[in-house]
Amino acid sequence: MSESEEKQTKSKASDLQTLNFKVPRAFKKSFKLYAVEHGISMIELLREGFELSRKNRKS
């Protein structure tokens, strides 16, 4: 992740917006368990996944 992208993901609390969508119960359980097992928050996992997807689609 570039420095500017990292700054964008580490926003002030006042800059944060709610991202609201529904996922299947099994997906949420798996997602949360994965985050806990790797010592990261669900938000961090979502951000990492999004950045990885962006990088993969640039080619």
C-alpha positions in Angstrom: 0.0 0.0 0.0 1.4 3.4 -0.9 1.8 6.1 1.7 -1.1 8.1 0.3 -3.4 5.1 0.3 -2.4 4.3 3.9 -3.3 7.9 4.9 -6.7 7.5 3.3 -7.4 4.3 5.3 -6.4 5.8 8.6 -9.0 8.5 8.9 -10.0 10.6 11.9 -13.1 9.3 13.7 -15.0 12.4 12.5 -14.3 11.5 8.9 -15.6 8.0 9.2 -18.8 7.0 7.4 -21.1 3.9 8.0 -20.8 1.2 5.4 -24.0 -0.8 5.8 -24.7 -4.1 3.9 -25.9 -7.5 4.8 -24.0 -10.8 4.4 -25.0 -14.4 5.1 -24.6 -15.4 8.7 -22.0 -18.1 7.8 -19.9 -15.5 5.9 -19.9 -13.1 8.9 -18.9 -15.8 11.3 -16.1 -17.0 9.1 -14.9 -13.4 8.4 -14.9 -12.5 12.1 -13.2 -15.7 13.1 -10.5 -15.1 10.5 -9.9 -11.6 11.7 -9.7 -12.8 15.4 -7.3 -15.6 14.5 -5.0 -13.1 12.7 -5.2 -10.4 15.4 -6.8 -7.8 13.2 -10.1 -6.0 13.3 -12.9 -6.8 10.8 -12.4 -3.3 9.4 -8.7 -3.9 8.8 -9.5 -7.2 7.1 -12.1 -5.5 4.9 -9.6 -2.7 3.9 -6.8 -5.2 3.2 -9.2 -7.3 1.0 -10.3 -4.2 -0.9 -6.8 -3.0 -1.5 -5.8 -6.5 -2.7 -8.7 -6.6 -5.1 -7.9 -3.1 -6.4 -4.3 -4.2 -7.1 -5.3 -7.4 -8.8 -7.8 -5.6 -11.1 -5.3 -3.0 -12.3 -3.5 -5.4 -14.5 
